[in-house]
Amino acid sequence: MIEVRNLTKVYPTRFGENLVLDDVSFDLAMGERLGILGRNGAGKSTMIRLISGAERPTSGTVRRSMSVSWPIAFGGAFQPNLTGIDNVRFISRIYNQDEEKNLRFVEEFAELGPYLREEVRTYSSGMRARLAFAISMIIEFDCFLIDEVGAVGDARFHERCNRELFRKRADRAMIIISHDASYIRDHCNRFAVLHNAKLTLFDDFDAAYGHFREQLGLAAREHSPLEQLPDDRRQLIETTHTVSVLDDAFRASVQQADWKRDAAQWAEAETEYARALALFPFQRSYWVQKGHVAKEAGAFERAEIAYRTAIALGEAFEDVREHLDFVLRRQGTDLAAWPAAIYQRVPAAMAAPAAPDLAVLVRAAWGEPALAEAEERDLLRRHATCNALLATIIADPRFAVARRRSEGDHETSAASEGQVPAWIADLVVIACAAADRDEKTAIAARIAAAIAAGRDPWPVLTAAGGFHDWPAVNHTQTVETA
């Protein structure tokens, strides 16, 4: 049994005390596998270290009546100046184990070959993790502490790890933390969520995961930090593709969507992919997934929008072509009639328009936060560039109507200090590529302030140089002057 009582951990920092764990209590018996969900930096690894005894709590106790491993796949206990072989021998002696038997197991399991004869300090992080996991398996602990073991090695190595842990040692106690919620769902029989230093326990995974998602706040990416504005639309797409997969809220929605897709729950899966894309609308890969599940659900208009968006943001056309052609044919037309606008590394004005481009342009020009699906589809079909799309938006009567609105008739959206609504940040990146980051920050703040005061944001944007190199806007200004 492991008994954790009133466990508290505080780290002093130059900004004051950082409370990581606050009055955490639980018991763990043999055969129980406790999976802990929490966002990055929540304190999951700290709790593992406290339970293992590698670190002392600020207050509270951990009572162990069973043997407890170090965090599996953690190489901090290695002697870096010793070889892999010497580390195996060293740990075998500490635990009074058969050195040669353990060495044979580690050689076969870790698959490090001649590198076992090299000093551990020369290993890559992946090699260290393989060695650490293999060494962890040579000691028959009663309780295993598992910290992100799913990140070690390839799929074949993962399967070998799972066989060693969950089949050969199925009777042991385990505490598992992982960014992969599926891993916890598949391998645990108790669950917990660590949030704001508090641990909440659950017997049911769905209840735990629902609580975890609530704590992440998955409604939408409401604001963007001003200091992080990309230089232009191309960088916005590239950075979004990288940053999104590191975001806890994005990953949680995608994970839920994948589960729904695997269960053939197409409408629910599309809703979850849409929720993820609301957080990072320029993330191209999951527009493809959204298109697939919309297609399976028979929502061919939405599927077409998703596929066109994925292609416009950089997904390979040949990978999406057959899917786009299928949903077009189900709507009584084909690619010959409505070809796809394909991504190119060109300025935003000449870039193929995607759904998030259309969303921010319409919101700024018409004051409308959303369009009907058929109109959204038709606008993407009919325009090969963002500039051509904007020309149509400006020519539409709704543009003039939006300019004639009286004070206080516009949407209001107050900005937090140092942040602006995410759609405004995206708009400024698209419209003001020539501005440097400080200028973009100032422009975004002025637009947010105008909207918060109920004023028309369009004059603020164009006066700041927005769209200055877009022919659609320059032509409109020339006509108005004439």
NORURHU-V880576 format. One record per backbone hydrogen bond with DSSP energy under -1.0 kcal/mol. CO is the residue of the C=O (numbers start at 1). NH is the residue of the N-H. E is the energy in kcal/mol with one decimal. If there is no record, write none. Layout:
CO_NH_E / CO_NH_E
//
This chain:
1_65_-2.8 / 2_28_-2.1 / 3_63_-2.9 / 4_26_-1.8 / 5_61_-2.4 / 7_24_-2.6 / 8_58_-2.0 / 8_59_-1.8 / 9_20_-2.5 / 9_21_-1.5 / 11_18_-2.8 / 13_16_-1.6 / 16_13_-1.6 / 18_11_-2.5 / 21_9_-1.9 / 24_7_-3.1 / 26_4_-3.1 / 28_2_-2.4 / 29_32_-2.0 / 32_174_-2.4 / 33_189_-1.7 / 33_190_-2.1 / 34_176_-3.0 / 35_192_-2.2 / 37_194_-2.9 / 39_42_-1.9 / 43_47_-2.2 / 44_48_-1.9 / 45_49_-2.3 / 46_50_-2.2 / 47_51_-2.4 / 48_52_-2.2 / 49_53_-1.0 / 49_54_-1.5 / 49_55_-1.2 / 59_8_-2.6 / 61_5_-2.6 / 63_3_-2.8 / 67_143_-2.0 / 71_74_-1.8 / 75_78_-1.6 / 79_82_-2.1 / 80_121_-2.2 / 82_120_-2.7 / 83_87_-2.0 / 84_88_-2.0 / 85_89_-2.3 / 86_90_-2.5 / 87_91_-2.4 / 88_92_-2.2 / 89_93_-2.1 / 90_94_-1.8 / 91_95_-1.9 / 92_97_-3.6 / 93_96_-1.1 / 98_102_-2.3 / 99_103_-2.5 / 100_104_-2.2 / 101_105_-1.9 / 102_106_-2.6 / 103_107_-2.5 / 104_108_-2.0 / 105_109_-3.0 / 106_110_-2.6 / 112_115_-2.0 / 113_116_-1.6 / 114_117_-1.8 / 115_118_-2.0 / 116_85_-2.4 / 118_84_-1.3 / 119_122_-2.0 / 120_123_-2.0 / 124_128_-2.3 / 125_129_-2.1 / 126_130_-2.2 / 127_131_-2.4 / 128_132_-2.7 / 129_133_-2.5 / 130_134_-2.4 / 131_135_-2.6 / 132_136_-2.2 / 133_137_-1.4 / 135_138_-1.1 / 139_141_-1.8 / 142_173_-2.4 / 143_69_-2.4 / 144_175_-2.1 / 145_72_-3.7 / 146_177_-2.7 / 148_151_-1.6 / 149_152_-1.9 / 154_158_-2.5 / 155_159_-2.2 / 156_160_-1.7 / 157_161_-2.5 / 158_162_-2.8 / 159_163_-2.2 / 160_164_-2.2 / 161_165_-2.6 / 162_166_-2.7 / 163_167_-1.1 / 163_168_-2.3 / 169_172_-1.7 / 173_144_-2.4 / 174_34_-2.8 / 175_146_-3.2 / 176_36_-3.0 / 177_148_-2.7 / 180_184_-1.4 / 181_185_-2.8 / 182_186_-2.7 / 183_187_-1.3 / 184_188_-1.6 / 190_35_-2.6 / 191_202_-3.3 / 192_37_-3.0 / 193_200_-2.5 / 195_198_-2.0 / 197_22_-3.1 / 198_195_-2.5 / 200_193_-2.4 / 202_191_-2.5 / 204_208_-2.0 / 205_209_-3.4 / 206_210_-2.3 / 207_211_-2.1 / 208_212_-2.4 / 209_213_-2.4 / 210_214_-1.9 / 211_215_-2.1 / 212_216_-1.6 / 213_217_-1.2 / 220_222_-1.5 / 222_422_-1.8 / 224_420_-1.6 / 225_228_-1.4 / 226_229_-1.3 / 232_236_-2.3 / 233_237_-2.3 / 234_238_-2.3 / 235_239_-3.1 / 236_240_-2.0 / 237_241_-1.9 / 238_242_-1.1 / 239_243_-3.4 / 240_244_-2.3 / 243_246_-1.6 / 244_247_-1.6 / 247_251_-2.6 / 248_252_-2.3 / 249_253_-2.0 / 250_254_-2.5 / 251_255_-2.8 / 252_256_-2.2 / 253_257_-2.6 / 254_258_-2.8 / 255_259_-2.0 / 256_260_-2.3 / 257_261_-2.8 / 258_262_-2.7 / 259_263_-1.4 / 260_265_-3.0 / 261_264_-2.0 / 264_266_-1.3 / 265_269_-2.4 / 266_270_-2.5 / 267_271_-2.0 / 268_272_-1.9 / 269_273_-2.5 / 270_274_-2.6 / 271_275_-1.9 / 272_276_-2.2 / 273_277_-2.5 / 274_278_-1.6 / 276_280_-1.4 / 280_283_-1.8 / 284_287_-1.0 / 284_288_-1.0 / 285_289_-1.2 / 286_290_-2.1 / 287_291_-2.3 / 288_292_-2.3 / 289_293_-2.1 / 290_294_-2.2 / 291_295_-2.5 / 292_296_-2.2 / 293_297_-1.7 / 294_299_-2.6 / 295_298_-1.4 / 298_300_-1.4 / 299_303_-2.2 / 300_304_-2.4 / 301_305_-2.2 / 302_306_-2.4 / 303_307_-2.7 / 304_308_-2.7 / 305_309_-2.1 / 306_310_-2.5 / 307_311_-2.2 / 308_312_-2.4 / 309_313_-1.8 / 310_315_-2.8 / 311_314_-1.1 / 311_343_-1.5 / 317_320_-1.1 / 317_321_-2.3 / 320_324_-2.5 / 321_325_-2.9 / 322_326_-1.9 / 323_327_-2.1 / 324_328_-2.0 / 325_329_-2.4 / 326_330_-1.9 / 328_331_-1.1 / 328_333_-2.2 / 329_332_-1.7 / 334_338_-2.0 / 344_346_-2.0 / 347_350_-1.1 / 348_351_-1.2 / 349_387_-2.8 / 351_386_-2.0 / 354_358_-2.4 / 355_359_-2.4 / 356_360_-1.9 / 357_361_-2.3 / 358_362_-2.5 / 359_363_-1.9 / 360_364_-2.0 / 361_365_-2.8 / 362_366_-2.7 / 362_368_-1.1 / 372_376_-2.5 / 373_377_-2.8 / 374_378_-2.4 / 375_379_-2.5 / 376_380_-1.9 / 377_381_-2.3 / 378_382_-2.1 / 385_389_-1.9 / 386_390_-2.7 / 387_391_-2.3 / 388_392_-1.7 / 389_393_-2.1 / 390_394_-2.6 / 391_395_-2.0 / 392_396_-1.2 / 396_399_-2.0 / 397_401_-2.2 / 398_402_-2.1 / 399_403_-1.5 / 400_404_-1.4 / 406_409_-1.8 / 416_419_-2.4 / 418_226_-2.4 / 420_224_-2.8 / 421_425_-1.7 / 422_426_-2.3 / 423_427_-2.2 / 424_428_-2.5 / 425_429_-2.0 / 426_430_-2.1 / 427_431_-3.0 / 428_432_-2.4 / 431_467_-2.7 / 432_435_-1.3 / 436_440_-2.8 / 437_441_-2.4 / 438_442_-2.1 / 439_443_-2.6 / 440_444_-2.8 / 441_445_-2.1 / 442_446_-2.1 / 443_447_-2.5 / 444_448_-2.5 / 445_449_-2.2 / 446_450_-2.3 / 447_451_-2.5 / 448_452_-2.4 / 449_453_-1.5 / 450_455_-3.2 / 451_454_-1.5 / 454_408_-1.6 / 457_461_-2.2 / 458_462_-2.6 / 459_463_-2.4 / 460_464_-1.1 / 461_466_-2.5 / 462_465_-1.5 / 465_468_-1.7 / 467_470_-2.1 / 470_474_-2.2 / 471_475_-3.0 / 472_476_-1.5 / 473_477_-2.6 / 474_478_-2.1 / 475_479_-2.4 / 476_480_-2.5 / 477_481_-2.1 / 478_482_-2.3
//
